[in-house]
Amino acid sequence: MAEKYEYDAIIIGAGPNGISAGIYLAEKGLKVLIVEASNKPGGGTRTDELTLPGFHHDVCSAVHPTGYLSPYFKKLKLEDYGLEWIFPEASVAHPLDNEPAVILSKSIQETADNLNGDANRYIKLITPLVENAEQIFEDSFNRPGIPKNLLTMLNFGTKAIFPAKTFANKTFKSHRAKALFAGCAAHSTLPFDKFFTTALGLIFLISGHKANWPVAKGGSKSIANALLNYYKQNGGEIIYETKVENLKDLPKAKSYLFDTDPLQLSKIADKELPASYKNKLNNFNYGPAVFKIDYALKESIPWKDPRCLKASTAHLGGTLDEIAFAEKQVWKGEHSEKPYVLLAQQSEFDDTRSPEGQHTCWAYCHVPFGSDKDMSEIIENQIERFAPGFKDVILAKSHFSPKMYQEYNPNYIGGVISGGATDVTQLFTRPVARLNPYTTPSSNIFICSSSTPPGGGVHGMCGHNAAQTVFEKLFK
């Protein structure tokens, strides 16, 4: 007699990847249930009043170039389900001491004009990559394997493989071009002497020339809500406030997908997975964490260069050498006194975020895994460096330490919000080296979180890729 299942697929976790996986499977006509421990969906894409009433802060993810350019999100047309993207005049402002900021905008020429003697070198580097952006994104975001666009990816890969500092010094002459690249590469949360750190720097530069990095109107929660609307319209079910401790606590399903970190997969599916595989999950390298502050401001940030207000994102850290040194310190388990600070000023473009005339500010720096050091003053000093008087416009603030992040979302082990380190040992083989990284030794258990390729970011591709695997293996 055939075994009876209550569901075709149960997904643990309602982050963007979990819901994306649910959408893919529900669209295939399968009966899908998402189980979420919190009382709301979203994981890293939630928005709350964290400081004062009327100030709406993104809890984790804030600005979404990979969300707007995600191959899967584009296919879903989430704008039809309540998502509205808002585009600033520029993607990135990278302020420097005693000179104008470097501005990354959609125009390659305008960006190059920021770079002094490196204008032609920048145009020569970036133009062919932007022209082939769709092919690069397709092969970078989809399941690992032989690239569909082999020649394009070989051209990209011959650059992407380099350590970021090596690539920047080899490619550019001016400190301005090197600084712009460093700010983008530092999104990798890796030291710049690691292979493939150039890859993310180039991806973010390319994305900035495809579209100015957008914010979601009403907050990042709007992305999760749009995904959930799509999922429910296709018959998907979801339950909240249900923390899964053991796989046997769930209804009988033909497949289980984990939108969780590797440790939770190991713990929840303890009896279903072999010890050798669980040992590898338990040794997963999470890399550095973050310390984040949300601010309610009585007015706009008083940047030395007012053009910084045109960008959704500011990269604060100074020169290539300064940022490289700070990121190396963190990787070694040290706290930088002049860290790389990633700052978002969403309310400059989205008037739903704060009361009229007032603003929100979102800023974090990288810190060692599990750090308990309060970085508030250090972050504010780095902001003041480029925006004197910033402290005078603060109405209220609230911070998330690594410990608080883990308490808020168990997936953020040690305060790591990226799904784990993407160094060369885990770039393609996360969380464990397998021919298909979304599978486990158990034929009906899969992982679909940002701890799988292509990694962190609100793009849904980890979930989409894992769901493709599930469908092909069990339902096709």
Residue pairs with C-beta under 8 A, 6 or more apart in sequence:
3 252
4 252
5 252
5 253
5 254
6 31
6 251
6 252
6 253
7 31
7 32
7 33
7 251
7 252
7 253
7 254
8 25
8 30
8 31
8 32
8 253
8 254
8 255
8 475
9 21
9 22
9 25
9 30
9 31
9 32
9 33
9 253
9 254
9 255
9 256
9 257
9 470
10 32
10 33
10 34
10 35
10 250
10 251
10 253
10 255
10 256
10 257
11 18
11 21
11 22
11 32
11 33
11 34
11 35
11 256
11 257
11 258
11 259
11 448
12 18
12 35
12 244
12 250
12 256
12 257
12 258
12 259
12 260
12 264
12 268
13 34
13 35
13 36
13 37
13 43
13 258
13 259
13 260
13 411
13 449
14 34
14 35
14 36
14 38
14 41
14 42
14 43
14 224
14 228
14 238
14 240
14 259
15 41
15 42
15 43
15 44
15 45
15 224
15 259
15 411
15 449
15 450
16 42
16 43
16 44
16 45
16 67
16 223
16 224
16 227
16 458
16 459
16 460
16 463
17 43
17 259
17 448
17 449
17 450
17 460
17 461
17 462
17 463
17 466
18 34
18 36
18 43
18 257
18 259
18 448
18 449
18 463
19 34
19 41
19 224
19 227
19 228
19 231
19 460
19 463
20 72
20 227
20 460
20 461
20 462
20 463
20 464
20 467
21 257
21 259
21 448
21 463
21 464
21 466
21 467
21 470
22 32
22 34
22 231
22 236
22 238
22 463
22 467
23 76
23 227
23 230
23 231
23 234
23 236
24 463
24 464
24 467
24 468
24 471
25 32
25 467
25 470
25 471
26 32
26 231
26 234
26 235
26 236
27 234
28 471
28 475
30 471
30 475
31 235
31 237
32 231
32 235
32 236
32 237
33 236
33 237
33 238
33 239
33 251
33 253
34 231
34 236
34 237
34 238
34 239
35 238
35 239
35 242
35 244
35 250
36 238
36 239
36 240
36 241
36 242
37 241
37 242
37 243
37 244
37 410
38 240
38 241
38 409
39 240
39 241
40 46
40 221
40 240
41 224
41 225
41 227
41 228
41 238
41 240
42 220
42 221
42 223
42 224
42 225
43 60
43 224
43 259
43 409
43 411
44 59
44 60
44 61
44 220
44 409
44 417
44 458
45 58
45 60
45 61
45 220
45 221
45 223
45 224
45 458
46 58
46 59
46 60
46 219
46 220
46 221
46 224
47 56
47 57
47 58
47 59
47 218
47 219
47 220
47 221
47 222
48 56
48 57
48 59
49 55
49 56
49 57
50 57
50 59
50 294
50 398
51 57
51 294
51 295
51 296
51 395
51 396
51 397
51 398
52 296
52 395
52 396
54 354
54 355
55 296
55 353
55 354
55 355
55 358
55 360
55 396
56 218
56 219
56 352
56 353
56 354
56 360
57 219
57 294
57 353
57 360
57 362
57 398
58 219
58 220
58 344
58 346
58 362
59 220
59 400
59 408
60 220
60 292
60 405
60 409
60 412
60 417
61 220
61 457
61 458
62 215
62 220
62 344
62 346
62 362
63 213
63 214
63 215
63 312
63 313
63 344
63 346
64 85
64 213
64 214
64 215
64 216
64 220
64 223
64 458
65 91
65 204
65 207
65 208
65 211
65 213
65 214
66 207
66 457
66 458
66 459
67 73
67 214
67 216
67 223
67 457
67 458
67 459
67 460
68 85
68 211
68 213
68 214
69 133
69 137
69 207
69 210
69 211
69 459
70 141
70 459
70 460
70 461
71 137
71 138
71 141
71 142
71 461
72 141
72 459
72 460
72 461
72 464
73 459
73 460
76 227
76 230
78 223
78 226
78 227
78 230
79 85
79 226
81 226
81 227
81 229
81 230
81 233
82 222
82 225
82 226
82 229
83 216
83 217
83 222
83 223
83 225
83 226
84 216
84 217
84 218
84 222
85 214
85 215
85 216
85 217
86 214
86 215
86 216
86 217
86 349
86 350
87 211
87 212
87 214
87 349
88 212
88 213
88 214
88 215
88 310
88 311
88 312
88 348
88 349
89 105
89 212
89 310
89 311
90 103
90 104
90 105
90 212
90 307
90 310
90 311
90 312
91 104
91 105
91 106
91 207
91 208
91 212
91 213
91 311
91 312
91 313
92 102
92 103
92 104
92 180
92 183
92 184
92 208
92 213
92 311
92 313
92 314
92 315
93 101
93 102
93 103
93 104
93 303
93 305
93 307
93 308
93 310
93 311
93 313
93 314
93 315
94 101
94 102
94 103
94 104
94 179
94 180
94 183
94 314
94 315
95 101
95 303
95 304
95 305
95 308
95 314
95 316
95 386
95 387
96 102
96 175
96 176
96 179
96 318
96 319
97 318
97 385
97 386
99 176
100 114
100 305
100 307
101 303
101 305
101 307
101 308
101 386
102 114
102 115
102 176
102 177
102 179
102 180
103 110
103 111
103 114
103 307
103 310
103 311
104 111
104 180
104 184
104 205
104 208
104 311
105 111
105 208
105 212
105 310
106 208
106 209
106 210
106 211
106 212
107 209
108 122
108 123
108 126
108 127
108 130
108 209
109 123
111 122
111 180
111 208
111 209
112 118
112 119
112 120
112 122
112 123
113 119
114 176
114 180
115 122
115 172
115 174
115 176
115 177
115 180
116 174
116 176
116 177
117 173
117 174
118 172
118 173
118 174
118 176
118 177
121 171
121 172
121 173
121 177
122 172
122 177
125 159
125 171
126 205
126 206
126 209
128 155
129 136
129 156
129 202
129 205
129 206
130 206
130 209
130 210
132 149
132 152
132 155
132 156
133 206
133 207
133 209
133 210
135 148
135 149
135 152
135 153
136 149
136 152
136 153
136 156
136 203
136 206
138 148
138 149
139 147
139 148
139 149
139 152
139 153
140 199
140 203
140 454
141 454
141 459
141 461
142 148
142 454
142 461
142 465
143 436
143 438
143 453
143 465
143 468
143 469
144 428
144 437
144 453
147 153
147 154
156 202
159 167
159 198
159 202
160 196
160 198
160 199
160 202
161 195
161 196
161 198
161 199
162 170
162 195
162 197
162 198
163 192
163 193
163 194
163 195
163 197
163 198
164 181
164 182
164 185
164 188
164 192
164 194
164 197
164 198
164 201
164 324
165 192
165 193
165 320
165 324
166 193
166 198
167 181
167 198
167 201
168 177
168 178
168 181
168 182
168 185
168 192
168 201
168 320
169 178
169 320
171 177
171 181
172 178
172 181
175 319
175 320
178 319
178 320
179 318
179 319
179 320
179 323
180 205
181 201
181 205
181 320
182 192
182 201
182 315
182 317
182 319
182 320
182 323
182 324
183 315
183 317
183 323
183 340
184 200
184 201
184 202
184 204
184 205
184 208
184 315
185 192
185 197
185 198
185 200
185 201
185 204
186 315
186 317
186 323
186 327
186 340
186 342
186 366
187 200
187 201
187 204
187 342
188 194
188 197
188 199
188 200
188 201
188 422
189 287
189 288
189 327
189 366
189 418
189 421
189 422
190 197
190 287
190 327
190 331
190 421
190 422
190 423
191 197
191 324
191 327
191 328
191 331
192 320
192 323
192 324
192 327
192 328
193 324
193 328
194 423
194 424
195 423
195 424
196 422
196 423
196 424
196 427
200 422
207 213
212 312
213 311
213 312
213 313
214 312
215 312
215 344
215 346
215 349
215 350
216 222
216 223
217 350
217 352
218 350
218 352
219 346
219 352
219 353
220 458
223 458
227 460
228 238
231 238
232 238
244 250
244 268
245 268
246 268
246 270
246 271
247 256
247 268
247 269
247 271
247 272
247 445
248 271
250 256
253 444
254 444
254 474
254 475
255 444
255 445
255 446
255 470
255 474
256 269
256 444
256 445
256 446
257 446
257 447
257 448
257 463
257 466
257 467
257 470
258 264
258 265
258 268
258 269
258 445
258 446
258 447
258 448
258 449
259 411
259 448
259 449
259 463
260 268
260 410
260 411
260 447
260 449
261 284
261 286
261 410
261 411
261 412
261 413
261 419
261 420
261 449
261 451
262 281
262 282
262 284
262 420
262 431
262 432
262 447
262 451
263 281
263 282
263 284
263 413
264 410
264 411
265 273
265 281
265 431
265 440
265 445
265 447
266 273
266 278
266 281
266 282
269 440
269 442
269 445
270 278
272 442
272 445
273 281
273 440
273 441
273 442
273 445
274 441
277 432
277 440
277 441
280 431
280 432
280 433
281 431
281 432
284 420
284 426
284 430
284 431
284 432
284 451
285 420
285 421
285 423
285 425
285 426
286 369
286 413
286 414
286 416
286 420
286 421
287 331
287 369
287 416
287 418
287 420
287 421
287 422
287 423
288 330
288 331
288 366
288 367
288 368
288 369
288 416
288 421
289 366
289 367
289 368
289 369
289 370
289 371
289 402
289 405
289 412
289 414
289 415
289 416
289 417
290 364
290 365
290 366
290 367
290 400
290 402
290 405
290 415
290 416
290 417
291 364
291 365
291 367
291 371
291 373
291 374
291 375
291 379
291 399
291 400
291 401
291 402
291 415
292 362
292 363
292 364
292 399
292 400
292 405
293 362
293 363
293 364
293 376
293 379
293 380
293 397
293 398
293 399
293 400
294 360
294 361
294 362
294 397
294 398
294 399
294 400
295 360
295 361
295 362
295 363
295 394
295 395
295 396
295 397
296 354
296 358
296 359
296 360
296 394
296 395
296 396
296 397
297 354
297 358
297 359
297 360
297 361
297 393
297 394
297 395
298 358
298 393
298 394
298 395
299 357
299 358
299 359
299 393
300 309
300 345
300 348
300 359
300 393
301 308
301 309
301 345
301 359
301 361
301 383
301 387
301 390
301 393
302 387
302 388
302 389
302 390
302 393
303 309
303 386
303 387
304 386
304 387
304 388
305 386
308 314
308 386
308 387
309 345
309 348
311 345
312 344
312 345
312 346
312 348
312 349
313 342
313 343
313 344
314 341
314 342
314 343
314 344
314 345
314 386
315 340
315 341
315 342
315 343
316 340
316 341
316 342
316 343
316 382
316 383
316 385
316 386
317 323
317 326
317 338
317 339
317 340
317 341
317 382
318 338
322 338
323 340
325 336
326 336
326 338
326 339
326 340
326 366
327 340
327 366
329 335
329 336
330 336
330 339
330 366
330 367
330 368
333 368
333 369
334 368
335 367
335 368
335 371
335 373
335 375
335 378
336 365
336 378
337 378
338 378
338 382
339 365
339 366
339 367
339 375
339 378
339 379
339 382
340 365
340 366
341 363
341 364
341 365
341 379
341 382
341 383
342 363
342 364
342 365
343 361
343 362
343 363
343 383
344 361
344 362
344 363
345 359
345 360
345 361
345 362
346 353
346 360
346 362
347 353
347 354
347 358
347 359
347 360
348 359
353 359
353 360
354 360
358 395
363 379
363 383
364 379
365 375
365 378
365 379
365 382
367 373
367 375
367 402
367 415
369 402
369 414
369 415
369 416
370 402
370 403
370 414
370 415
371 401
371 402
371 415
372 401
372 402
372 403
374 399
374 401
376 397
376 399
380 390
380 391
383 390
384 390
384 391
400 408
400 415
401 415
402 412
402 414
402 415
402 416
403 415
404 415
405 412
405 415
405 417
406 412
406 413
406 414
406 415
411 449
417 456
418 450
418 455
418 456
419 430
419 449
419 450
419 451
419 452
419 455
419 456
419 462
420 426
420 430
420 431
420 450
420 451
420 455
422 430
422 455
422 456
427 453
427 455
428 437
428 453
429 437
430 437
430 451
430 452
430 453
430 455
431 437
431 447
431 451
431 452
436 469
437 447
437 452
437 453
438 446
438 447
438 448
438 452
438 465
438 466
438 469
438 470
439 446
439 469
439 473
440 446
440 447
443 473
443 474
444 474
446 466
446 469
446 470
447 466
448 462
448 463
448 465
448 466
448 467
449 462
450 456
450 457
450 462
451 462
452 462
452 465
452 466
453 462
453 465
454 461
454 462
455 462
